[in-house]
Amino acid sequence: MRILGSIVFLVFACIWYLPVYKRLTAAERIEKSCIFKSVLWGLGPAFIIAVVIQMILSAIYYYVLGMDKESLSFSITQSIFSYALIEELVKGFIAYKLYCKSGYESKAACVLIFGAVGLGYGILESLLFIQNIVHALIRSVISLHIFLQFFMGYFFFEAVRCKASGKISDYKKKLATSFFIPFFIHMLHDIAGSFIKILIGDDEAKNTIGYIVILISAAIDIIFIIKTLKLVRSVKEVSPP
């Protein structure tokens, strides 16, 4: 089932990624080997580093802070710090290093390299954690890791351009946007997943809260994806900083 789920994710991920690649490479030739290497870095080092840090943090939550692994508070803490924060930091840092070493100086290359890291990360995560075909379809249609990285790459490049122009205040704002918006979207998405735990039971109040959080998260995910696609489609020409 996990292999099938990962295949489903890969198909949908390609449906999202390849049109963006085709559109942005119409403005500038970007070697496929560069994109493939970025995907591999997302599949390998990015995922492994994030998982190792997550395991260490989980041990701290349980053994040092004495948190119950079955509690909602433990799950939410993991969602915020272990998953959203660590994963966005690791993916962003690796994508940043890959872009800096790529030799490209365009927004198109930056967006594609960041997105490729998210693509690789999402593929391996789906292979390991997908539970059933419905879960696979939900993850595949959203493909959140790709869009988070598209967004991060777009605003990271904007920040670099502002810094090169001496606009330090704008640089700081763009750089903060490039990280904290993906972090917030990721955090809310994972917290919504945590609330699924309280939907199993007879407590109508908790059920209502859980459904509200999940619906809000789904709505924000959709709005974020649409917004990110508009940003990506606005990249029409080579624009070095």
N, C-alpha and C positions, 0 to 999 in steps of 0.2 A: 504493500500500500504506500509506503514512504517513497519507494522508487517511482511509482505511478504518480504520486502527488508531486514529486520533484520534476517529473517530465511535464506535467500540466503547468507547473509554475514556470518552467523554462520556456514553454510555448508562449504563454501570456507575456512573460518578461521580454521575449524577442518581439512580440507584437507591439509592445510599448517602446522598446529601445531602438529597434532597427529603423523605423521611420524617422526618429530623431537623428540617428546617425546619418541616414541618407540625406536629410535636409541640411544638416550642418556641414557635411563634407562637400556639399555643392558649392559652398563658399570657399572652402580651403581643403586641400588634399591632406588627410590625416591617415597615416599608415595603419592598416588593420592590425599589424603586429603590436603597435602601441596600445590599442584598445584591448587586444587579447591578453597582453601582459597585465593590464590593469584589472581585467576580470580574474586572472589567476591570483593576483595579489589579494583581491577580495575573497576569493575561494580559500586561500591558504593562510598567509601570515595575518591578515586582518582578523579573520574569524578565530584563529588559534589564540592570538594575543587577547582578544576580547573575552573568550571563554575562560582562559587562565585567570584573568583579573576578576571575572565574575565568580569563579569558584572560590577565590580568596575572599572576596567580599561576602559571599554567602556564609563562609566559615566564620567570619567576623560577626555577622548578624546573629548566627546561631550560638556560637561558643562564647563570644565576648559580650554581646549585648543580651543574650539569653532570649532571643525571639523564637516564637513557635513557628516551625516551618509550615504548618497547616493554617496559620492565621492569615487574615486578610492584610494586616499591617505588614507582615513579612513579605507578602506578594507585592504589595504596593511599593514598599521600600526597594525591592528588587527591580520593579518596573522603572522607578525613577533613577536610581543610582547605578545598578548593575547593568541594566539593559539600555535605557535611553541615553544616559550620560556616557557610559563607557563605550557603547557601540558607535555613537556619533563622533566621539573624540578619536577613537581608533581609525574608523573609516575616513574621517576628515583628514587626519594627520597623514595617513598613507597616501590618500589621493593627492594631497598637497605636495608631498615629496615626489610622487610620480609625475605630476604636472611640471614641477620645477626642473626635473631631470629630462623631460620629454623633448625639450628644444623648441616647443611650440609656444607662441605668445599671443594666442587668440582666445576669445571667449568661447568659440565653438569647441576648441580642443579642451579647454578647462572643463566645460560642461560634460563633454563626452567621457573624459578620463574619470572624473568624479562619479558619473553615472555608471561607468563600467565596474568600478570598485563596488558600488552598491548592488549591481547585477550579480557579481560573483558571490558576494556575501549572502545575498538572498537565496541563491541556488543551494548553497551548502546548508543554510539554516533550514530551508524547506525539506531537504533530504533527511535531516536529522530529527526534525521536530513536528512534521505534519502528522496528524493523528488519523484523519479519514479524508475521503474524497471531497466532502463538503468544506472541510477546513482548507484543503488544497485549493479549491475553487475561490474561496474568499481571499486567501493570501495571494493567489495568482492574479485575480482581477485588480486588487489594490496595488500589488507589487510595490509596497511602500518604500523599501530600501532604495529602489531606483530613483523615485521621485524626490526623496529626501536628499540624495546626492546630486541630482540635477539642480535642485534649488541651491544647495550649498555651493556647488561649483559656479553657478551663475553669480551669486553675490560675493563669493571669494574673489572672482575676477574683477568685479566692480570695485571691491576694496583695494585690490592691487593697483588698479588704474587711478583711483583717488590718491593713493599714497604716492604714485609716480608723478602726479600733478601737484603735489604739495598740499592737498586738501586733507589734512590730518583728521579734522573733526568728522568729515564724511567717511574717511577711511575706517575710523573706529566704529561708526554706525553700521557701515556695510559689513564689516567683519563680524560684528555682534549679530547682525541679522543672519549672516551665513551659517552661524552655529546655533543660536538660541531658538530660531523658528523651527528648524528640523528637530532639535532636542525637545521642544515643547510638543510638537505633533507626535513624535515617537513616544514621548512620555504619556500623553493622553491616550494614545492607541493601546499601549501596554496596560495602563491602569484600567481601561475598559475591559481588557481581557481578564484582569484580576477580579473584576466585579462579577464575572460569570460564576465564580465560586459561590456567591451568595444568592444566586438565582435558584439554586437547588434547595428548596425548603418551603415551609408554610408561612414564613414571615412576609406578609404582603408589603409592608413598609420597605423592607430591605429589597424585595423584588422590584418594587417601583423605582427605588434609587438606582439599582443596577441597570434596569432597562433605560432609564433616562441618561445615565452616563454613557452607555453603549451607543444610544442613538445620537447623542451629541458628538461623540468621537467619530462615528461613521459620517455624520454631516460635515465635520471639520476635515476629515480625510478627503472627502469628495471635493470640497471647496479648494483644499490645498492642491490636489492633483490637477484640477482645472486651471488654477492660478499658475502652477509650475509649467504646465503645457503651454500656456500663453507666453510665459517668459522665454521658454526655450524657442518657441516659434518666432519670437522677436529678434533672435540672433540671425541676422541676414547677411552679414559681411564680416570679413576679417577685420578685427579691431584691436591692434596691439596697444598695450597700455602706454 
